[in-house]
Structures are given as structure tokens and as C-alpha cells.
Amino acid sequence: MPFRQSTRATVAMSVALFLAACGGQEQEREQSGGPDTEAAVELHEAQPLSVKDATLLAESSESGTYSELVTVQHSEQVRASTELDKPECLDAANSWSALDTVRAAPASVAAYEWGPGTVSHILVWLDEDTATEALATEPPESCSEYTATYEDGSSSEYGVDELDLPTVGDASRSFVIRVSDDNGENHMYTVMYRNGGLLGTTSIMGAGDPAVYERMLTDFSEAAIERQGQMLG
């Protein structure tokens, strides 16, 4: 079954939503101490500093407990204020983030400046079984096409297709989200992968050559996994 996704173009859902949230606001990274905080900091230090000509935007990145991240909370607020013609699609593709083990897990969200588009990379530190479960979640088939209406009254049309990309890490799935509105069409290219007990997501938003984005998805994700091996062992 094709991988379906519930998203918004400018503040897109699931991994796509994180990208817009990361790129649009400065994050507060001060946290209280504790094992989970230390683990989140380790994750953040394991984020790539640069891949090709994509460079880390430290001021638009954050780490901490997943459910407490500014980025995550912002995305949940946007979801709550968005009305879909197919309500079952609201949290369909983001259902993995509702797992209690995910919400309580150390996490890191990193944003990158890149000429052809905007890059985001998410890491969540789970056990291997939970990471496998999260990667395996699939939204309803009815979510292949739907319409989202936002709080300001504007709306967008969505469509999702699988991407045929090489496997990244221990397992992965890749897809592209097409978002159409009065401003034209945009695309969000995403790879979700598992690296042991780590769940990773690389997302790129842009309106350029799909081949460029697809190659960057693979190159960035492979570089991220290599960095994880160097920093986390």
C-alpha cells in the first residue's frame, strides 16, 4: 500500500510539519538535568553539522523529551486548528508519535540551510522494537488524497506517492507529498529510517528538480547514520 501522509504545506504534518516549525522560529534549548536530557543532548551532538552544501542552523534546532519539544507542540497546535474533509487523515501518518514510548523519549530536531530547498532531520532514541513499530505504522488508504482547511480559511489539496529509493539504515520508507494551493504546487520529500533503536527522519521541502531532492535524501540520511556511528558508538 502506498505510504499516505497527513500534512500541511507551510506547516506540514508529521515530519513535514517539523521542517516548517524548525525553519520558522528560534528554539529554546535550556533544560533541567537528568538521564533523558543527557541522552537528548547526545542525540543533538550526533546530528550532522553539514552534508554537501547543507549547513546546520543551530538557532532553529532543539533537543529534549519528544513531547516537550517546541517544534512538536507547535505542530500539534496546527493540527488541532486544521479541518480535513477526511478527519481520519489528521493524525494518520503521525500516529507513531502518539506512542507513549515515543512521547517520553529523548529526541533532537535539526534544521539545515540548503540552496535548493529546506532540510530537516529528526532523531528519536527508542529501543529497537519500538523503533520498528513506529516505522511500520501506516495511515488509512483513504488518505491518498484529501483537502485541508486552515484556521485563516485558506485550503490546500494533498497527494502522496511512494519514492523508490535505496534502503537506508536497517529499514526505511520513502515518500513525497504534493501540496497544491493558490500559490502553486510544492513538494515534501521524506525518508523515515531505523538505525538500531534510533528512529530518524530526513525531510526536504522545495519546488525544484525531484532528482536533486531524492539524491539529497539518500546522501543526507547515509551521512546522518555515519555520524551516529561516530558519536554514539
Long-range contacts (C-beta under 8 A, 24 or more apart in sequence): 1-138, 1-141, 2-144, 2-160, 2-161, 2-162, 2-175, 3-93, 3-138, 3-139, 3-160, 3-162, 3-173, 3-174, 3-175, 4-89, 4-92, 4-93, 4-138, 4-139, 4-140, 4-141, 4-143, 4-144, 4-160, 5-92, 5-93, 5-139, 5-143, 5-158, 5-160, 5-175, 5-177, 5-190, 6-84, 6-89, 6-90, 6-91, 6-92, 6-93, 6-94, 6-139, 6-143, 6-146, 6-158, 7-93, 7-148, 7-158, 7-177, 7-179, 7-188, 8-78, 8-82, 8-148, 8-150, 8-156, 8-179, 9-156, 9-179, 9-181, 9-186, 9-188, 11-74, 11-75, 11-78, 12-177, 12-179, 12-188, 12-205, 13-75, 13-78, 13-79, 13-90, 13-93, 13-94, 14-93, 14-94, 14-97, 15-120, 15-122, 15-188, 15-190, 15-192, 15-201, 15-203, 16-177, 16-188, 16-190, 16-203, 16-205, 17-75, 17-78, 17-79, 17-94, 18-71, 18-72, 18-75, 18-109, 18-120, 18-122, 18-201, 18-203, 19-111, 19-118, 19-119, 19-120, 19-188, 19-203, 19-204, 19-205, 20-205, 21-70, 21-71, 21-74, 21-75, 22-57, 22-60, 22-61, 22-62, 22-71, 22-109, 22-110, 22-111, 22-120, 23-57, 23-60, 23-111, 23-118, 23-120, 24-60, 25-60, 25-70, 25-74, 26-59, 26-60, 27-59, 27-60, 27-61, 27-62, 27-69, 27-70, 27-71, 27-109, 28-62, 28-70, 29-61, 29-62, 29-63, 29-64, 31-63, 31-64, 36-65, 36-104, 36-105, 36-106, 37-64, 37-65, 37-106, 39-106, 39-125, 40-64, 40-65, 40-106, 40-107, 40-108, 40-125, 42-106, 42-231, 42-232, 43-106, 43-107, 43-108, 43-123, 43-125, 43-232, 44-108, 44-110, 45-231, 46-108, 46-123, 46-227, 46-228, 46-230, 46-231, 46-232, 47-108, 47-110, 47-121, 47-123, 47-224, 47-227, 48-110, 48-121, 48-220, 48-223, 48-224, 48-227, 50-112, 51-112, 51-216, 51-219, 51-220, 51-223, 51-224, 52-114, 52-216, 52-219, 52-220, 53-114, 53-115, 54-112, 54-113, 54-114, 54-119, 54-216, 54-220, 55-112, 55-113, 55-114, 56-110, 56-111, 56-112, 57-110, 57-111, 57-112, 57-113, 60-111, 61-108, 61-109, 61-110, 61-111, 62-108, 62-109, 63-106, 63-107, 63-108, 63-109, 64-106, 64-107, 65-103, 65-104, 65-105, 65-106, 65-107, 66-97, 66-102, 66-103, 66-104, 66-105, 66-106, 66-107, 66-124, 67-103, 67-104, 69-107, 69-109, 71-109, 72-97, 72-107, 81-150, 81-151, 82-148, 82-149, 82-150, 82-151, 83-148, 83-149, 83-150, 84-146, 84-147, 84-148, 84-149, 85-146, 85-147, 85-149, 86-142, 86-143, 86-146, 88-140, 88-142, 88-143, 89-139, 89-140, 89-142, 89-143, 89-146, 92-139, 92-140, 92-143, 93-137, 93-139, 93-143, 95-137, 95-139, 96-133, 96-134, 96-135, 96-137, 96-199, 99-130, 99-133, 99-134, 101-126, 101-127, 101-130, 102-126, 102-130, 102-134, 102-199, 114-204, 114-216, 116-206, 116-208, 116-209, 116-212, 116-213, 116-216, 117-204, 117-205, 117-206, 117-208, 117-213, 117-216, 118-204, 118-205, 118-206, 119-202, 119-203, 119-204, 119-216, 119-220, 120-201, 120-202, 120-203, 120-204, 121-200, 121-201, 121-202, 121-203, 121-220, 121-224, 122-199, 122-200, 122-201, 122-203, 123-198, 123-199, 123-200, 123-224, 123-228, 124-198, 124-199, 124-200, 125-197, 125-198, 126-197, 126-198, 126-199, 127-197, 128-194, 128-196, 128-197, 130-197, 131-194, 131-196, 131-197, 131-198, 131-199, 132-171, 132-194, 134-199, 135-171, 135-172, 135-173, 135-192, 135-193, 135-194, 135-199, 154-181, 154-182, 155-181, 156-180, 156-181, 157-181, 163-189, 163-191, 163-214, 163-217, 165-191, 165-214, 165-217, 165-218, 166-218, 168-193, 168-218, 168-221, 168-222, 168-225, 169-193, 169-194, 169-195, 169-200, 169-221, 169-225, 170-194, 170-195, 170-196, 172-221, 174-217, 176-210, 187-213, 189-213, 189-214, 189-217, 190-217, 191-217, 191-218, 191-221, 193-221, 193-225, 195-225, 195-228, 198-228, 198-232, 200-224, 200-225
